[in-house]
Amino acid sequence: MSSVPLPKKKDTANGNGNVENVRRPPVWSISSAATGVSTPLGVKCGRHQSGRRGVCCKELKKDERHLIDPDVMRDIVIGLSDGLTVPFALTAGLASLGSSRVVVLGGVAELIAGAISMGIGAFLATQAERDSYNFLYQQTAYRVAQSCAGELEREVDDILGPIGVPSEMSRQIANTLQREEESTTVAEGTSHSIENGEPPQEQLKFQSTVGLTPFLLHFGQGVEPIPRSRMYSSAATIGLGYLVGGAIPLLPYFFIPTVSRALFASCVLTFIVLIAFGILKAHITGAGTGWRGYLWGAVSTVMVGGMAAGAAFGIVRALQGVE
């Protein structure tokens, strides 16, 4: 049976006495519609069909677990891991001097300098990735504007063909994306520069999502646009992660005057934090789907962090023994 969109609700009065026009979302058949009525794909549904079994995919999406952005999680792991390793090795080496004050002063100085250095490094690295993407975008956009339709169709088919998309559909996708890119060009001098053999300097509207150039960059070369805010968020995340992680092994030296006891407490505290961080990381990244996932997250984090901290501590001790 064909379906048509549901009618609008009548105007209703809310609690404040104001009249509101409430619209109900349309519901369409997934397979057919009334003659002359277009059926938006986003609101189609097939649950009303007789004999249909299973759970609606829209309901499954509501139960999906929303994870942290992988880039943000990577920055957190880098900052905390370096913060837990480097300051711990430094404080363990300074502990041989027998003064908690020296350990605290040296540890705080390294902690601040390390956090600033890590933040600046993250900013510069993200800026380099952004500059690289902008260069690749301009280069690819110029190649798309200069290439013939057949070459672009073959390039799209090379991307979509291995995953089962027919060649005819790949050609349609290539032509549609190329038309969209041409329609979103906003610079008047772009076509003039292309005719003169110069790469276009102006950008396109919605360049990260619309057109053939973003498609080739994302699916062909595996690169994505990096927003400007990413440079600052990455620097802040890694810097703060290093600061928080480095303060943990240094904390016992503030309260325990005996250096040997403070060192032992620092080792125990760092070990506990590594376990907690591994469990939390498994939960945030989705690896902790059961107790084994959480256990492996804790064990792997302790092993990696412990080996790094132990290696740094052993090198410091070995250098002290040589002297």
C-alpha positions, 0 to 999 in steps of 0.5 A: 500500500502506498503512503503519504506524509501525515497531516499537520497537527492543529494549532495548540495552546501551550501552558503559557497561553501561546498558540503553537503550530506543532508538526508531526514528522512524516512517515513513509513506506520504504518501498512505495509512495503515492504517485507524484509524491517524493519520498525522503530517504531519511524518514522511510520506514519498513516496520509497518510491512507485514511479516517483517521481523527484527528491531528497528535500526532507529531504536538500535541507534538510540542504544549505541554507545557514544565514544570520545573522539579518537583524536582527543583520546589519543592526546589524553593517552599521550599526555598522561603516559608521558606525564606518568613516565618522565617525572617518575624517572626524574624524581626517582633519580633525584631521590638518591640525593636524599632530600625531598626538597630537591626532588620537589623543586626539580620535579615541579620545574620539569613538570611545568617545562615538560607540559609547555613543551608537549603542548607546543609540540602538539600545536606545531604537529597539528598545524603541520597536518593542517597545512599538509591537508590544505596543500593536498586540497588545492592540488587535488582541486586543480587536478579535478578542474583540469582532468577530463570526465573519463579520468575522474570516473575511472579514479572514482571507480578505482575507489568504489569498485573494490567494495562492490559498487558497479562501474555505472554507479561510480560514473554517476557518483563522479559526475554528481560530485563534480557538478556539486563542486562546480556549483559551490565555487565562490571565487570569481577569479577561480575559473580565470586562474585555471584557464591561465594554468594556475592552481585555484587559490580560493576555497570552496563552500563546505569544502570538507564535505561537498564535491569530488575533491573531498571525496578523493581526499577522504576515500582515496588518500585517507586524509580529512580536514583539520579545523583550526580549533584542533590545534589549540584543543590538541595542545591544551589536552596533551599539555594538561594531560602531561601536567596531571600525569606528572603530578601523580608520582611527585605527590608523595614527596610533598607529604613524606619527608623521608625520601626512601618512603616517598619513593616507595609511595610514589611507585605504589601510587603510580602503579594504582593510577596506571591500573585505573587509567587502563580500565578507564581507557578501555571503557572510553574507547569501547574496548571494555565490553566485558571483564576481560576487556577491562582486565586487558586494558589495565594489564597492558597499560601497567606493562607499557607504563611500567616498562617505560618508567622502569627503563628510565629509572634503571638508566638513571641508576646505572649512570649514577653507578658509573659516576 
